Amino acid sequence: HAILVVLSVRARFSKEEEAAVQSLQTFFGPKIANYMIVVFTGGDELEDDDETIEDYLGRECPESLQKLLDLCKNRYVLFDNKTKKKSKKARQLQKLLKLVDEVVEENGGQPYTHLFFEEMKKLRCQEDI
């Protein structure tokens, strides 16, 4: 019911990552954005620097990443992949599942289906003619 776009805060949003997101939209159509959630990894690094994800996005967010976040209606979650704390792991998972529930609700409980994909294929074929 959701498409997870996984990015690391350890590296800048690259042209390759931007192209991958554009390929998703080209291949599956613009409606795919209604199902996308951005998952940032490397939260431990931000924590080590006493920085929040909001600080990071305010300081490091290139325009292309901001466009992706806007496209996803600012649905994102930060994961600390190195934490050993069960409570922190649970909070991270809870936030992700809450975002998935929001995506499901916003899309009327309908997953992104092959039907949408078929619509896009027809549109692309018409454009090629």
GIBELNOR-V910134 format. One line per field, one symbol per residue. phi: phi as a letter, one per 40 degrees, with the letter a starting at -180 (. if undefined). burial: 1 if it has 16 or more other C-alpha atoms within 10 Angstrom, else 0. A space follows every 10 residues. Layout:
phi=???
burial=???
This chain:
phi=.abcbcbbcc bccccccccc cccdcccbgc ccccbcbcbc bgdccccccf bcccddcccb ccdccccccc dcffcaabbc cbcbccccdc cccdcccccc dcccccbggc ccbddcccdc ccccccccc
burial=1110101010 0010001000 0000000110 0111111111 1111010000 0010000000 1000100110 1100111111 0000000000 0100010011 0111000000 0100001001 100000000
